[in-house]
Amino acid sequence: MRDRTTAARLDRATCAALVTAVLMPVALGLIFFYVPNDADQGFSQRIFYFHVPIAMTTYALFAWGALNAARYLWTGDLSLDLRSYVPMHLGVIFGTLTLVTGSFWAKVSWGTWWYWGSTELNTFLIIFLFYCAYFMLRFSVEPGARRSRYSAVYALLGVGLIPLSVLAVRIAQDALHPIVFRSNGVNMDGSMFLTFCVALAAMLSLAVSMYLVEMRGKRVDERLAQLRRLAQEAA
Amino acid sequence: MIDESAVRSVAAVYGIAWVATLAYVVILNAKLGRIERQLDELAGILEARSGDG
């Protein structure tokens, strides 16, 4: 039974990695050989096809982590604590990439690495820093149910910032940061939207691959620690 | 005519994304190395124990 479960997990991770291996070159091909230059921003707009999918993946990871945190608080199943922690960890990695890629785009488009007047930038930074602090909280508490509970509550509090961030941008009507997805549709042509969708799918499948691999690593770590304890007790 | 600074920025963004992915693989590899060492240690404990028995 155990072997079958492990094999199924391996298959899922391998499948996700294979999907990523197919989607990522397709996305890069579309970005550099298919999609036309943007009329307004020119060649530098191609950063959009990596920057925005990375940002969306960050939000998806934080939301997935928060959902598992809620499930943990509801059921008390300790495995859900790990399923909440790993997406938070990956979310911070993708969040760092969002900030770095966004800064490059800002430099080439606005002439500055960061613009403090942009609501979208600032709210993203707040969410990012909030989830960076998640690790400080988590590792300042002894491992166990109390740590899992605190982490889950913190993860849940943070996810409320995501819709607030999206709403704040709409309310502020930020003129500098471009808003592509509006309530009346998508503000780009068909080829750009197709390229964006493929890039988003590639980034999401990369995140899923990383999530599955990291989860396996954590599980192996736990099993190994368990075996070491047993071996030391028996010795 | 493509702006050179735009090309550099786009290359930097895509380069950073790939470097980050590679760094992740390197970190995973280091972690696998640690797990391998712990397995060796565990095997050593069990071997010593079977030798005593």
Boltz contact constraints between the chains, C-beta under 6 A:
constraints:
  - contact:
      token1: [A, 42]
      token2: [B, 6]
      max_distance: 6.0
  - contact:
      token1: [A, 43]
      token2: [B, 2]
      max_distance: 6.0
  - contact:
      token1: [A, 43]
      token2: [B, 6]
      max_distance: 6.0
  - contact:
      token1: [A, 44]
      token2: [B, 6]
      max_distance: 6.0
  - contact:
      token1: [A, 44]
      token2: [B, 9]
      max_distance: 6.0
  - contact:
      token1: [A, 46]
      token2: [B, 10]
      max_distance: 6.0
  - contact:
      token1: [A, 47]
      token2: [B, 10]
      max_distance: 6.0
  - contact:
      token1: [A, 47]
      token2: [B, 13]
      max_distance: 6.0
  - contact:
      token1: [A, 50]
      token2: [B, 13]
      max_distance: 6.0
  - contact:
      token1: [A, 50]
      token2: [B, 17]
      max_distance: 6.0
  - contact:
      token1: [A, 97]
      token2: [B, 20]
      max_distance: 6.0
  - contact:
      token1: [A, 100]
      token2: [B, 16]
      max_distance: 6.0
  - contact:
      token1: [A, 101]
      token2: [B, 13]
      max_distance: 6.0
  - contact:
      token1: [A, 104]
      token2: [B, 9]
      max_distance: 6.0
  - contact:
      token1: [A, 104]
      token2: [B, 12]
      max_distance: 6.0
  - contact:
      token1: [A, 104]
      token2: [B, 13]
      max_distance: 6.0
  - contact:
      token1: [A, 108]
      token2: [B, 6]
      max_distance: 6.0
  - contact:
      token1: [A, 108]
      token2: [B, 9]
      max_distance: 6.0
  - contact:
      token1: [A, 217]
      token2: [B, 31]
      max_distance: 6.0
  - contact:
      token1: [A, 224]
      token2: [B, 38]
      max_distance: 6.0
  - contact:
      token1: [A, 227]
      token2: [B, 42]
      max_distance: 6.0
  - contact:
      token1: [A, 228]
      token2: [B, 42]
      max_distance: 6.0
  - contact:
      token1: [A, 231]
      token2: [B, 42]
      max_distance: 6.0
  - contact:
      token1: [A, 231]
      token2: [B, 45]
      max_distance: 6.0
  - contact:
      token1: [A, 235]
      token2: [B, 45]
      max_distance: 6.0
  - contact:
      token1: [A, 235]
      token2: [B, 49]
      max_distance: 6.0
